[in-house]
Amino acid sequence: MLSLLVLREKLKSFYGKYSMFIIPVIKFLVVFAVLFLLNRNIGYRKTLLNPFIPPIVSLVCCVLPYSGICWITAGYILFHVSAVSPEMMLIMALFLLITALLYYSFQPGDSFLLLLTPLMFACRIPYVVPILVGLGGSIVSIVPVSCGIVIYYMLQYVNQNAGQLTNDASVDITQKFVQMINGIVSNRTLLLMIIAFAVTILVVSIFRNLSVDYSRVIAIIAGMVALLVTVLIGDFLFGVSIAIGPLLLGVFISAAAAFVYNFMIFNVDYTRTEFTQFEDDDYYYYVKAVPKISVSAPDVRVKRINRRKGVKDAGNH
């Protein structure tokens, strides 16, 4: 355990020292992964399939705030979708605009979740998102996570119906819009994922804020149970086919990631908890203080003793 704590302190120190370089690298890798997956799954605009486009765009994005990255990524998505169906592009543009108007008035700091959520779905580990967001975010974070889920399933709809969307020129434009909106709204898996993720984030946020020992550990376990129960109930009510094996594996991977995150960010010693109370003219205050676990990396110094030649020779006589 001590070696893990030492490693934790070294990593925190390394991040604090080189964060100005680490953060752009993380942004570059996230944006590059998103653009690579977009080109691979909905690569309908040949211009964007140039192998130099994703790294160039990612380099530009690594110096931008996450809100700017989201706008550039949105334009990238819309440009791809426009090659399949201008009508679908308009629907997605309207949704993204509504998302921006509603969300950025609440908590724009979580805009990276609009990228991270579809990325985790594409990487087949979506259940990591709600538990980690519940630990590190707030209840308002449900908004960008839900919007990210909608974006993923919109892109999935385009990918699965690309042939029909491209070859329906004879269909009335109003009917086109109705068919597309119905195709997205009627997706029960989309609705189930939004409900399951929202419930999980809510449960984890509530439990982690409780004034009890090991509240964050309890929150992770409660989030796992809430996620499993919500998905299984939704599977029964909505008639959605969710494979149990990948679900259980994804939930346990999410829990492992959450425990690692909790160890790195919030690690305290409940055995040294202290309680105190004081008052002022208006209130009585009851305070519970839990000290953080902090260790310093061992300072290993090797001292070399060089023997002089003359002393060595005198010793031989």
Secondary structure, 3 states (H helix, E strand, C coil): CHHHHHHHHHHHHHHHHHHHHHHHHHHHHHHHHHHHHHHHHHCCCHHHHCCCHHHHHHHHHCCCCHHHHHHHHHHHHHHHHHCCCHHHHHHHHHHHHHHHHHHCCCCHHHCCHHHHHHHHHHCCCCCHHHHHHHHHCCHHHHHHHHHHHHHHHHHHHHHHCHHHHHCCCCCCHHHHHHHHHHHHHCCHHHHHHHHHHHHHHHHHHHHHCCCCCCHHHHHHHHHHHHHHHHHHHHHHHHCCCCCHHHHHHHHHHHHHHHHHHHHHHCCECHHHCEEEEEECCCCEEEEEECCECCCCCCCCCCCCCCCCHHHHHHHHC
